[in-house]
Amino acid sequence: MILDKNFRELQRMAQDTLDDAVLIGCSEAQIREAFHRMVDALANSYGRPHRNATPENHPLAITEG
C-alpha cells in the first residue's frame, strides 16, 4: 500500500512522543487523549473523498509488517 510508509512513520513518531511524555511525568491517558483530539481535528485538505477511494485501497486497510 502506498501509505504504509507514512503510517509506520506516524506510528513511530507517536510512540516516541508518548514515551517522552511519560518520561517527563505526563500521564499516558492524558497523552492518548491529546492524540485523539489532534486526529479528530484533522481536516481533509481536498474537501471531499477522492473519487477512486474504495475499501480495497482505503488507507486504513494497510497490513502489519
N, C-alpha and C positions, 0 to 999 in steps of 0.2 A: 504494500500500500504506500502511496505517496507520502502520507502524513506520519508514517511510523517513526521516522527520524525526529520530526517535530514533537510528537507525543513523548518519545523517550527523553528528549532534551528538556521538555517541560516537566516531566516527572522527576528527572534528576535535579533540576533547579528547585522544585517544590520540596523535595526531600532535603536538600542542603539548607533551605530556608527553615524548614521545620526543625531540623537538627540544631541549627544555630540559635533559633528562638528558644528551644528547650534549654540549651546550654547557658543562655543568659537569664533564665528564670521565668520565661513566659510559660503559661500552661499550654499543653498540647491542644486542649479543647479550644482555647482562645485562638490559636493559630489556625486550626482547622476551620473555625467559624469565619475568620478573616479570608481564608482561601475561598470558602463558599460565597462570601459576599463579593469577592473580586470576580469570580467566574460568573456569578449572577448579573454583574454589572456590565459584562462584555456585550457589545453590540455588533451585529452583522454589518460589516463595512459596506456590503453591497446592497443592503436594504431589502433583499428578498432572497429566498432559496435559489440556489443555482439550478438551472433548467435540467442539467444532467444528473442531479442528485437522485440516487436510487439506494435501496437498502444494501445492495451489493458493494457500492462504492462509498458508502457513508463512512466518514472519518472515524466514527466510534466502532466500526467493525474491524478494527485492527487486531492482529493476532499477537500473542505474547511472544517474546523472543528476542 
